């Protein structure tokens, strides 16, 4: 039995979103972009800025991994990442770049500003030098293995839920964990 996709003309729900702008600097994999859309929706991210070679909807590979989340998360297309960052700066939004550089601050010891823009780079070459120069803060995920980085979609998930832990009003359990 084959199931037909279900489409509706009903308005899409618009849950409250965090004041977070995600900037994808030339992310080459449409599957990674779709995964980022899906995680962004789950985490309540406000907007994704798709820059340079980063694909944008409609795109079949993006849609395959987003599972429709691209319909719920606001997004904006920019020819260049520089263009996106100039716009964000005009809105007085601080720019945090996720990079593996030694001088980067360690996530977990960092207090996220609100609102904030977080830049994620190309899967192989990372964030461009031009974009690094525009950053207010360089931030890195602590790494304890041999490799010093995660897949961009995985790194986004780690950062998104660090943001959620600081921004959300989720009630923490009051009873201790019982073994």
N, CA, C and O atoms as a DFTB+ gen file, in Angstrom:
716 C
 N C O
     1  1       0.846      -1.183       0.000
     2  2       0.000       0.000       0.000
     3  2       0.889       1.243       0.000
     4  3       1.801       1.359       0.819
     5  1       0.622       2.166      -0.916
     6  2       1.386       3.407      -0.993
     7  2       0.560       4.535      -0.403
     8  3      -0.614       4.703      -0.735
     9  1       1.175       5.293       0.460
    10  2       0.494       6.441       1.059
    11  2       0.773       7.683       0.236
    12  3       1.919       7.958      -0.118
    13  1      -0.255       8.418      -0.063
    14  2      -0.103       9.688      -0.777
    15  2       0.237      10.781       0.218
    16  3      -0.261      10.771       1.344
    17  1       1.081      11.725      -0.183
    18  2       1.373      12.832       0.739
    19  2       0.111      13.622       1.058
    20  3      -0.779      13.758       0.218
    21  1       0.044      14.131       2.261
    22  2      -1.113      14.892       2.712
    23  2      -0.784      16.369       2.659
    24  3       0.201      16.810       3.250
    25  1      -1.589      17.126       1.966
    26  2      -1.419      18.574       1.879
    27  2      -2.690      19.241       2.374
    28  3      -3.786      18.706       2.205
    29  1      -2.544      20.391       2.975
    30  2      -3.703      21.119       3.467
    31  2      -3.561      22.593       3.137
    32  3      -2.448      23.107       3.024
    33  1      -4.672      23.262       2.984
    34  2      -4.661      24.704       2.774
    35  2      -4.796      25.457       4.089
    36  3      -4.826      26.688       4.108
    37  1      -4.876      24.720       5.182
    38  2      -5.003      25.354       6.501
    39  2      -3.736      26.150       6.799
    40  3      -2.645      25.752       6.392
    41  1      -3.873      27.265       7.503
    42  2      -2.672      28.038       7.837
    43  2      -1.733      27.227       8.721
    44  3      -2.168      26.461       9.581
    45  1      -0.440      27.412       8.490
    46  2       0.557      26.689       9.267
    47  2       0.677      27.298      10.655
    48  3       0.594      28.518      10.804
    49  1       0.872      26.469      11.670
    50  2       1.030      27.014      13.027
    51  2       2.310      27.840      13.120
    52  3       3.312      27.513      12.483
    53  1       2.278      28.892      13.900
    54  2       3.437      29.755      14.083
    55  2       3.764      29.861      15.567
    56  3       3.349      30.807      16.237
    57  1       4.510      28.884      16.075
    58  2       4.859      28.936      17.500
    59  2       5.811      30.100      17.776
    60  3       6.443      30.633      16.864
    61  1       5.898      30.479      19.038
    62  2       6.827      31.533      19.427
    63  2       8.247      31.038      19.173
    64  3       8.585      29.898      19.493
    65  1       9.069      31.900      18.599
    66  2      10.437      31.534      18.235
    67  2      11.449      32.332      19.050
    68  3      11.162      33.436      19.512
    69  1      12.640      31.754      19.220
    70  2      13.727      32.451      19.906
    71  2      14.312      33.514      18.980
    72  3      14.274      33.350      17.761
    73  1      14.852      34.600      19.535
    74  2      15.441      35.660      18.714
    75  2      16.836      35.258      18.220
    76  3      17.841      35.887      18.553
    77  1      16.862      34.198      17.423
    78  2      18.118      33.637      16.921
    79  2      18.074      33.595      15.403
    80  3      17.124      33.098      14.797
    81  1      19.142      34.137      14.804
    82  2      19.327      34.086      13.355
    83  2      20.478      33.132      13.084
    84  3      21.579      33.322      13.601
    85  1      20.233      32.111      12.279
    86  2      21.264      31.160      11.885
    87  2      21.711      31.546      10.486
    88  3      20.890      31.703       9.583
    89  1      23.020      31.700      10.313
    90  2      23.582      32.086       9.020
    91  2      24.397      30.916       8.498
    92  3      25.354      30.484       9.140
    93  1      24.018      30.399       7.325
    94  2      24.746      29.297       6.710
    95  2      25.645      29.866       5.615
    96  3      25.172      30.307       4.567
    97  1      26.950      29.845       5.882
    98  2      27.970      30.410       4.996
    99  2      28.458      29.344       4.019
   100  3      29.387      28.592       4.313
   101  1      27.819      29.292       2.857
   102  2      28.238      28.384       1.787
   103  2      28.238      26.913       2.208
   104  3      29.182      26.180       1.913
   105  1      27.187      26.489       2.892
   106  2      27.038      25.078       3.255
   107  2      26.666      24.330       1.975
   108  3      25.658      24.639       1.340
   109  1      27.479      23.355       1.606
   110  2      27.324      22.741       0.279
   111  2      26.311      21.610       0.211
   112  3      25.767      21.356      -0.863
   113  1      26.036      20.920       1.310
   114  2      25.152      19.761       1.275
   115  2      23.701      20.164       1.536
   116  3      23.371      20.711       2.588
   117  1      22.852      19.884       0.561
   118  2      21.420      20.159       0.729
   119  2      20.834      19.299       1.852
   120  3      19.889      19.714       2.523
   121  1      21.393      18.100       2.057
   122  2      20.929      17.249       3.156
   123  2      21.236      17.908       4.503
   124  3      20.404      17.883       5.410
   125  1      22.423      18.495       4.636
   126  2      22.756      19.208       5.873
   127  2      21.823      20.397       6.075
   128  3      21.374      20.648       7.194
   129  1      21.530      21.126       5.013
   130  2      20.635      22.286       5.119
   131  2      19.248      21.834       5.569
   132  3      18.646      22.463       6.438
   133  1      18.739      20.757       4.988
   134  2      17.437      20.229       5.397
   135  2      17.428      19.794       6.847
   136  3      16.462      20.042       7.567
   137  1      18.496      19.149       7.279
   138  2      18.608      18.728       8.672
   139  2      18.634      19.938       9.602
   140  3      18.039      19.913      10.679
   141  1      19.322      20.991       9.184
   142  2      19.369      22.213       9.986
   143  2      17.981      22.832      10.088
   144  3      17.600      23.300      11.161
   145  1      17.221      22.847       9.008
   146  2      15.837      23.350       9.069
   147  2      15.020      22.537      10.077
   148  3      14.268      23.100      10.872
   149  1      15.172      21.219      10.037
   150  2      14.375      20.369      10.935
   151  2      14.728      20.633      12.397
   152  3      13.840      20.759      13.240
   153  1      16.016      20.715      12.693
   154  2      16.450      20.990      14.060
   155  2      16.059      22.403      14.477
   156  3      15.672      22.630      15.624
   157  1      16.160      23.354      13.550
   158  2      15.778      24.740      13.853
   159  2      14.311      24.829      14.251
   160  3      13.959      25.555      15.181
   161  1      13.464      24.097      13.554
   162  2      12.048      24.099      13.923
   163  2      11.860      23.497      15.304
   164  3      11.152      24.058      16.140
   165  1      12.493      22.355      15.545
   166  2      12.350      21.678      16.836
   167  2      12.835      22.553      17.984
   168  3      12.257      22.532      19.070
   169  1      13.903      23.326      17.746
   170  2      14.492      24.158      18.800
   171  2      13.836      25.532      18.916
   172  3      14.110      26.264      19.867
   173  1      12.972      25.895      17.962
   174  2      12.307      27.197      18.027
   175  2      13.170      28.346      17.545
   176  3      13.036      29.468      18.035
   177  1      14.053      28.086      16.591
   178  2      14.932      29.112      16.021
   179  2      14.100      30.074      15.173
   180  3      13.171      29.659      14.480
   181  1      14.438      31.358      15.235
   182  2      13.661      32.394      14.556
   183  2      13.811      32.455      13.054
   184  3      12.809      32.555      12.347
   185  1      15.055      32.397      12.529
   186  2      15.258      32.603      11.094
   187  2      16.569      31.968      10.648
   188  3      17.547      31.946      11.395
   189  1      16.576      31.453       9.424
   190  2      17.786      30.918       8.808
   191  2      18.113      31.783       7.600
   192  3      17.249      32.061       6.768
   193  1      19.381      32.210       7.511
   194  2      19.877      32.995       6.376
   195  2      20.731      32.059       5.516
   196  3      21.749      31.536       5.970
   197  1      20.305      31.859       4.281
   198  2      20.941      30.922       3.357
   199  2      21.819      31.727       2.402
   200  3      21.311      32.501       1.591
   201  1      23.143      31.543       2.498
   202  2      24.083      32.427       1.811
   203  2      24.978      31.681       0.831
   204  3      25.354      30.529       1.048
   205  1      25.309      32.380      -0.262
   206  2      26.254      31.844      -1.244
   207  2      25.721      30.600      -1.911
   208  3      24.613      30.603      -2.449
   209  1      26.516      29.515      -1.881
   210  2      26.125      28.268      -2.564
   211  2      25.116      27.446      -1.770
   212  3      24.631      26.427      -2.261
   213  1      24.793      27.871      -0.553
   214  2      23.803      27.150       0.256
   215  2      22.489      27.084      -0.513
   216  3      22.003      28.106      -0.997
   217  1      21.912      25.891      -0.629
   218  2      20.644      25.757      -1.363
   219  2      19.493      26.348      -0.550
   220  3      19.639      26.629       0.640
   221  1      18.354      26.530      -1.203
   222  2      17.174      27.065      -0.544
   223  2      15.937      26.373      -1.111
   224  3      15.985      25.817      -2.209
   225  1      14.833      26.404      -0.371
   226  2      13.607      25.764      -0.852
   227  2      13.071      26.466      -2.099
   228  3      13.259      27.674      -2.239
   229  1      12.422      25.759      -2.991
   230  2      12.239      24.306      -2.975
   231  2      13.480      23.598      -3.516
   232  3      14.069      24.021      -4.511
   233  1      13.855      22.542      -2.860
   234  2      14.996      21.719      -3.279
   235  2      14.734      20.305      -2.762
   236  3      14.534      20.125      -1.561
   237  1      14.732      19.294      -3.640
   238  2      14.315      17.947      -3.227
   239  2      15.168      17.338      -2.113
   240  3      14.620      16.676      -1.231
   241  1      16.486      17.537      -2.123
   242  2      17.332      16.958      -1.073
   243  2      17.101      17.669       0.255
   244  3      17.061      17.025       1.304
   245  1      16.951      18.971       0.219
   246  2      16.645      19.749       1.427
   247  2      15.317      19.278       2.005
   248  3      15.209      19.032       3.207
   249  1      14.313      19.154       1.152
   250  2      12.978      18.763       1.596
   251  2      12.964      17.336       2.156
   252  3      12.185      17.027       3.057
   253  1      13.831      16.468       1.617
   254  2      13.882      15.087       2.100
   255  2      14.294      15.042       3.564
   256  3      13.706      14.294       4.344
   257  1      15.295      15.830       3.951
   258  2      15.763      15.771       5.336
   259  2      15.039      16.750       6.252
   260  3      15.023      16.551       7.467
   261  1      14.443      17.796       5.701
   262  2      13.712      18.736       6.568
   263  2      12.360      18.180       6.985
   264  3      11.794      18.615       7.989
   265  1      11.834      17.219       6.222
   266  2      10.519      16.635       6.484
   267  2       9.445      17.708       6.673
   268  3       8.571      17.584       7.530
   269  1       9.527      18.759       5.861
   270  2       8.517      19.821       5.892
   271  2       8.829      20.973       6.825
   272  3       8.104      21.968       6.827
   273  1       9.889      20.871       7.622
   274  2      10.211      21.943       8.573
   275  2      10.538      23.257       7.877
   276  3      10.390      24.326       8.470
   277  1      10.983      23.186       6.620
   278  2      11.295      24.412       5.868
   279  2      10.048      25.273       5.653
   280  3      10.161      26.448       5.303
   281  1       8.880      24.707       5.855
   282  2       7.636      25.470       5.739
   283  2       7.316      26.247       7.014
   284  3       6.469      27.140       6.995
   285  1       7.973      25.920       8.107
   286  2       7.662      26.520       9.399
   287  2       8.698      27.530       9.882
   288  3       8.369      28.447      10.635
   289  1       9.946      27.363       9.453
   290  2      11.023      28.242       9.907
   291  2      11.217      29.350       8.866
   292  3      11.381      29.087       7.675
   293  1      11.193      30.573       9.343
   294  2      11.410      31.708       8.444
   295  2      12.830      31.632       7.880
   296  3      13.769      31.297       8.602
   297  1      12.985      31.942       6.597
   298  2      14.313      31.937       5.987
   299  2      14.432      33.079       4.995
   300  3      13.440      33.604       4.490
   301  1      15.677      33.445       4.734
   302  2      15.971      34.520       3.787
   303  2      17.198      34.123       2.982
   304  3      18.170      33.603       3.530
   305  1      17.148      34.370       1.693
   306  2      18.248      34.045       0.780
   307  2      19.117      35.285       0.576
   308  3      18.602      36.383       0.364
   309  1      20.450      35.102       0.643
   310  2      21.414      36.179       0.395
   311  2      22.439      35.691      -0.625
   312  3      22.860      34.535      -0.574
   313  1      22.839      36.554      -1.541
   314  2      23.867      36.201      -2.511
   315  2      25.190      35.894      -1.820
   316  3      25.911      34.980      -2.222
   317  1      25.505      36.662      -0.778
   318  2      26.757      36.459      -0.045
   319  2      26.478      36.478       1.457
   320  3      25.477      37.030       1.915
   321  1      27.384      35.865       2.204
   322  2      27.274      35.899       3.657
   323  2      27.527      37.314       4.155
   324  3      26.895      37.763       5.111
   325  1      28.440      38.006       3.516
   326  2      28.727      39.400       3.884
   327  2      27.448      40.231       3.847
   328  3      27.185      41.018       4.756
   329  1      26.657      40.053       2.794
   330  2      25.383      40.776       2.650
   331  2      24.464      40.484       3.845
   332  3      23.847      41.396       4.396
   333  1      24.378      39.218       4.238
   334  2      23.534      38.844       5.383
   335  2      24.036      39.493       6.662
   336  3      23.246      40.009       7.452
   337  1      25.356      39.471       6.871
   338  2      25.918      40.019       8.101
   339  2      25.783      41.538       8.157
   340  3      25.588      42.100       9.235
   341  1      25.883      42.195       7.029
   342  2      25.665      43.655       6.996
   343  2      24.230      43.955       7.411
   344  3      23.990      44.883       8.184
   345  1      23.272      43.175       6.901
   346  2      21.866      43.392       7.286
   347  2      21.675      43.138       8.787
   348  3      21.028      43.930       9.472
   349  1      22.234      42.042       9.294
   350  2      22.094      41.713      10.721
   351  2      22.713      42.806      11.588
   352  3      22.138      43.200      12.603
   353  1      23.875      43.289      11.190
   354  2      24.528      44.367      11.936
   355  2      23.667      45.636      11.921
   356  3      23.614      46.358      12.917
   357  1      23.000      45.907      10.808
   358  2      22.118      47.088      10.735
   359  2      20.951      46.962      11.708
   360  3      20.355      47.964      12.105
   361  1      20.625      45.725      12.090
   362  2      19.564      45.463      13.071
   363  2      20.121      45.403      14.494
   364  3      19.397      45.110      15.446
   365  1      21.428      45.686      14.623
   366  2      22.130      45.673      15.926
   367  2      22.137      44.284      16.573
   368  3      22.027      44.148      17.792
   369  1      22.270      43.264      15.730
   370  2      22.309      41.887      16.206
   371  2      23.767      41.426      16.249
   372  3      24.447      41.445      15.223
   373  1      24.256      41.009      17.430
   374  2      25.633      40.524      17.534
   375  2      25.850      39.266      16.696
   376  3      24.948      38.442      16.538
   377  1      27.058      39.137      16.165
   378  2      27.387      38.034      15.266
   379  2      28.400      37.109      15.942
   380  3      29.520      37.509      16.258
   381  1      27.976      35.867      16.154
   382  2      28.827      34.828      16.735
   383  2      29.160      33.854      15.612
   384  3      28.267      33.370      14.917
   385  1      30.448      33.568      15.437
   386  2      30.880      32.619      14.415
   387  2      31.384      31.358      15.102
   388  3      32.238      31.417      15.986
   389  1      30.844      30.215      14.685
   390  2      31.289      28.931      15.221
   391  2      32.493      28.478      14.404
   392  3      32.380      28.254      13.199
   393  1      33.627      28.345      15.045
   394  2      34.867      27.942      14.382
   395  2      35.738      27.173      15.360
   396  3      35.520      27.236      16.570
   397  1      36.718      26.451      14.846
   398  2      37.561      25.605      15.685
   399  2      38.882      26.274      16.060
   400  3      39.793      25.599      16.539
   401  1      39.000      27.539      15.861
   402  2      40.263      28.252      16.115
   403  2      40.625      28.239      17.598
   404  3      39.744      28.249      18.458
   405  1      41.930      28.217      17.894
   406  2      42.370      28.183      19.300
   407  2      41.896      29.382      20.115
   408  3      41.627      29.248      21.309
   409  1      41.790      30.542      19.491
   410  2      41.387      31.752      20.226
   411  2      39.881      31.851      20.472
   412  3      39.427      32.762      21.164
   413  1      39.106      30.923      19.913
   414  2      37.651      30.949      20.093
   415  2      37.291      30.633      21.544
   416  3      37.942      29.819      22.198
   417  1      36.251      31.287      22.026
   418  2      35.726      31.001      23.367
   419  2      35.028      29.644      23.335
   420  3      34.538      29.213      22.291
   421  1      34.986      28.982      24.475
   422  2      34.402      27.648      24.564
   423  2      32.917      27.756      24.915
   424  3      32.534      28.388      25.899
   425  1      32.093      27.114      24.074
   426  2      30.671      27.064      24.361
   427  2      30.487      26.318      25.682
   428  3      31.214      25.366      25.964
   429  1      29.543      26.738      26.471
   430  2      29.345      26.172      27.796
   431  2      29.874      27.120      28.857
   432  3      29.448      27.093      30.011
   433  1      30.820      27.965      28.435
   434  2      31.337      29.027      29.302
   435  2      30.943      30.380      28.725
   436  3      31.554      31.405      29.029
   437  1      29.912      30.363      27.888
   438  2      29.509      31.540      27.126
   439  2      28.041      31.845      27.384
   440  3      27.206      30.941      27.359
   441  1      27.726      33.084      27.626
   442  2      26.339      33.533      27.811
   443  2      25.865      34.132      26.501
   444  3      26.421      35.125      26.032
   445  1      24.840      33.536      25.905
   446  2      24.311      33.984      24.613
   447  2      23.578      35.318      24.759
   448  3      22.727      35.464      25.637
   449  1      23.901      36.292      23.905
   450  2      23.113      37.527      23.905
   451  2      21.770      37.281      23.215
   452  3      21.617      36.326      22.453
   453  1      20.811      38.147      23.490
   454  2      19.507      38.085      22.819
   455  2      19.207      39.454      22.240
   456  3      19.219      40.437      22.981
   457  1      18.943      39.557      20.973
   458  2      18.997      38.542      19.919
   459  2      20.451      38.217      19.564
   460  3      21.384      38.860      20.046
   461  1      20.619      37.204      18.708
   462  2      21.957      36.804      18.290
   463  2      21.892      36.178      16.901
   464  3      20.880      35.594      16.513
   465  1      22.989      36.311      16.161
   466  2      23.164      35.608      14.889
   467  2      24.337      34.650      15.060
   468  3      25.381      35.031      15.590
   469  1      24.168      33.409      14.612
   470  2      25.221      32.399      14.714
   471  2      25.548      31.913      13.308
   472  3      24.668      31.477      12.566
   473  1      26.826      31.996      12.955
   474  2      27.285      31.631      11.611
   475  2      27.914      30.246      11.632
   476  3      28.753      29.938      12.479
   477  1      27.489      29.414      10.677
   478  2      28.041      28.078      10.477
   479  2      28.620      28.027       9.065
   480  3      28.017      28.543       8.123
   481  1      29.795      27.402       8.920
   482  2      30.497      27.446       7.646
   483  2      30.424      26.193       6.817
   484  3      29.799      25.198       7.184
   485  1      31.090      26.281       5.679
   486  2      31.254      25.216       4.698
   487  2      31.794      23.960       5.382
   488  3      32.622      24.051       6.289
   489  1      31.332      22.809       4.953
   490  2      31.677      21.546       5.601
   491  2      33.170      21.224       5.571
   492  3      33.658      20.529       6.463
   493  1      33.905      21.707       4.576
   494  2      35.331      21.374       4.456
   495  2      36.220      22.542       4.868
   496  3      37.168      22.361       5.632
   497  1      35.923      23.729       4.371
   498  2      36.824      24.878       4.601
   499  2      36.375      25.786       5.733
   500  3      37.086      26.730       6.080
   501  1      35.222      25.524       6.312
   502  2      34.737      26.337       7.425
   503  2      34.225      27.694       6.984
   504  3      33.749      27.860       5.861
   505  1      34.327      28.649       7.872
   506  2      33.843      30.012       7.631
   507  2      34.949      30.791       6.920
   508  3      36.126      30.653       7.252
   509  1      34.566      31.607       5.945
   510  2      35.549      32.371       5.182
   511  2      36.244      33.412       6.059
   512  3      35.704      33.844       7.077
   513  1      37.454      33.808       5.647
   514  2      38.207      34.835       6.374
   515  2      37.429      36.149       6.429
   516  3      37.441      36.837       7.450
   517  1      36.754      36.496       5.334
   518  2      35.957      37.729       5.297
   519  2      34.875      37.713       6.386
   520  3      34.633      38.722       7.047
   521  1      34.243      36.575       6.558
   522  2      33.196      36.433       7.579
   523  2      33.811      36.452       8.978
   524  3      33.262      37.071       9.889
   525  1      34.940      35.783       9.148
   526  2      35.618      35.798      10.457
   527  2      35.927      37.223      10.896
   528  3      35.811      37.548      12.078
   529  1      36.319      38.072       9.957
   530  2      36.638      39.469      10.277
   531  2      35.409      40.258      10.720
   532  3      35.539      41.277      11.398
   533  1      34.229      39.799      10.344
   534  2      32.992      40.498      10.703
   535  2      32.403      40.006      12.029
   536  3      31.410      40.553      12.508
   537  1      33.010      38.982      12.617
   538  2      32.479      38.376      13.842
   539  2      32.698      39.273      15.052
   540  3      33.727      39.937      15.176
   541  1      31.718      39.278      15.930
   542  2      31.883      39.909      17.241
   543  2      32.546      38.937      18.198
   544  3      33.335      39.334      19.055
   545  1      32.218      37.647      18.044
   546  2      32.713      36.605      18.942
   547  2      32.992      35.346      18.114
   548  3      32.198      34.976      17.249
   549  1      34.123      34.696      18.388
   550  2      34.396      33.361      17.857
   551  2      34.086      32.375      18.970
   552  3      34.468      32.582      20.121
   553  1      33.397      31.312      18.620
   554  2      32.956      30.336      19.610
   555  2      33.253      28.946      19.079
   556  3      33.159      28.703      17.876
   557  1      33.610      28.030      19.972
   558  2      33.844      26.650      19.552
   559  2      33.156      25.688      20.505
   560  3      32.962      25.972      21.687
   561  1      32.798      24.553      19.955
   562  2      32.251      23.454      20.747
   563  2      33.453      22.700      21.310
   564  3      34.374      22.386      20.556
   565  1      33.475      22.399      22.607
   566  2      34.611      21.659      23.139
   567  2      34.698      20.271      22.501
   568  3      33.689      19.577      22.376
   569  1      35.888      19.876      22.105
   570  2      36.132      18.580      21.463
   571  2      37.119      17.794      22.312
   572  3      38.102      18.353      22.798
   573  1      36.867      16.503      22.496
   574  2      37.708      15.676      23.351
   575  2      38.288      14.472      22.615
   576  3      38.996      13.662      23.214
   577  1      37.998      14.349      21.344
   578  2      38.507      13.224      20.565
   579  2      39.672      13.636      19.692
   580  3      40.277      14.688      19.901
   581  1      39.981      12.812      18.721
   582  2      41.072      13.077      17.790
   583  2      40.663      14.155      16.790
   584  3      41.448      15.058      16.502
   585  1      39.455      14.071      16.264
   586  2      38.962      15.063      15.302
   587  2      38.546      16.322      16.047
   588  3      38.097      16.251      17.191
   589  1      38.695      17.475      15.399
   590  2      38.406      18.738      16.096
   591  2      37.105      19.392      15.661
   592  3      36.849      20.548      15.995
   593  1      36.269      18.649      14.906
   594  2      35.016      19.267      14.485
   595  2      33.931      18.217      14.282
   596  3      34.198      17.019      14.190
   597  1      32.699      18.712      14.216
   598  2      31.528      17.879      13.942
   599  2      30.993      18.208      12.557
   600  3      31.327      19.246      11.986
   601  1      30.172      17.329      12.025
   602  2      29.398      17.659      10.828
   603  2      28.601      18.931      11.116
   604  3      28.148      19.128      12.243
   605  1      28.426      19.790      10.122
   606  2      27.781      21.093      10.350
   607  2      26.367      20.945      10.910
   608  3      25.966      21.734      11.765
   609  1      25.613      19.963      10.452
   610  2      24.256      19.783      10.980
   611  2      24.296      19.307      12.432
   612  3      23.459      19.709      13.239
   613  1      25.263      18.457      12.766
   614  2      25.413      18.013      14.158
   615  2      25.849      19.170      15.040
   616  3      25.327      19.348      16.141
   617  1      26.814      19.965      14.556
   618  2      27.273      21.132      15.315
   619  2      26.115      22.094      15.550
   620  3      25.985      22.664      16.633
   621  1      25.278      22.271      14.533
   622  2      24.115      23.144      14.698
   623  2      23.200      22.619      15.804
   624  3      22.699      23.403      16.611
   625  1      22.980      21.314      15.852
   626  2      22.127      20.741      16.895
   627  2      22.671      21.000      18.284
   628  3      21.910      21.317      19.198
   629  1      23.980      20.869      18.456
   630  2      24.607      21.131      19.753
   631  2      24.400      22.591      20.144
   632  3      24.001      22.888      21.270
   633  1      24.673      23.495      19.213
   634  2      24.526      24.934      19.490
   635  2      23.063      25.290      19.737
   636  3      22.754      26.043      20.660
   637  1      22.166      24.753      18.916
   638  2      20.740      25.084      19.054
   639  2      20.232      24.736      20.454
   640  3      19.479      25.504      21.054
   641  1      20.642      23.585      20.969
   642  2      20.140      23.197      22.278
   643  2      20.901      23.847      23.425
   644  3      20.407      23.863      24.553
   645  1      22.094      24.386      23.168
   646  2      22.737      25.235      24.161
   647  2      21.951      26.545      24.258
   648  3      21.732      27.068      25.351
   649  1      21.532      27.064      23.111
   650  2      20.679      28.257      23.089
   651  2      19.361      28.002      23.811
   652  3      18.919      28.822      24.616
   653  1      18.737      26.864      23.522
   654  2      17.468      26.514      24.175
   655  2      17.652      26.471      25.682
   656  3      16.807      26.971      26.426
   657  1      18.749      25.876      26.141
   658  2      18.952      25.750      27.586
   659  2      19.085      27.110      28.258
   660  3      18.716      27.258      29.424
   661  1      19.604      28.105      27.546
   662  2      19.742      29.438      28.131
   663  2      18.519      30.319      27.907
   664  3      18.208      31.155      28.755
   665  1      17.820      30.153      26.791
   666  2      16.716      31.047      26.432
   667  2      15.355      30.555      26.879
   668  3      14.445      31.362      27.068
   669  1      15.189      29.252      27.054
   670  2      13.838      28.721      27.244
   671  2      13.345      28.878      28.666
   672  3      14.101      29.147      29.600
   673  1      12.060      28.701      28.782
   674  2      11.391      28.742      30.077
   675  2      10.884      27.353      30.439
   676  3       9.882      27.204      31.138
   677  1      11.597      26.334      29.949
   678  2      11.195      24.959      30.239
   679  2      11.382      24.723      31.724
   680  3      12.435      25.023      32.288
   681  1      10.349      24.182      32.349
   682  2      10.433      23.909      33.779
   683  2      11.381      22.751      34.025
   684  3      11.264      21.702      33.393
   685  1      12.309      22.936      34.932
   686  2      13.255      21.882      35.296
   687  2      12.580      20.966      36.314
   688  3      11.794      21.427      37.141
   689  1      12.886      19.670      36.257
   690  2      12.276      18.754      37.226
   691  2      12.692      19.111      38.649
   692  3      13.826      19.521      38.894
   693  1      11.764      18.952      39.574
   694  2      12.060      19.258      40.969
   695  2      12.421      18.024      41.770
   696  3      12.944      18.130      42.879
   697  1      12.145      16.845      41.213
   698  2      12.497      15.615      41.927
   699  2      13.813      15.098      41.380
   700  3      14.040      15.148      40.171
   701  1      14.679      14.604      42.240
   702  2      15.980      14.094      41.772
   703  2      15.782      12.819      40.974
   704  3      14.785      12.113      41.126
   705  1      16.741      12.547      40.135
   706  2      16.734      11.321      39.338
   707  2      16.942      10.141      40.268
   708  3      17.852      10.158      41.097
   709  1      16.119       9.129      40.143
   710  2      16.239       7.936      40.981
   711  2      16.787       6.800      40.141
   712  3      16.334       6.573      39.020
   713  1      17.763       6.086      40.684
   714  2      18.384       4.982      39.945
   715  2      17.549       3.748      40.031
   716  3      17.914       2.716      39.469
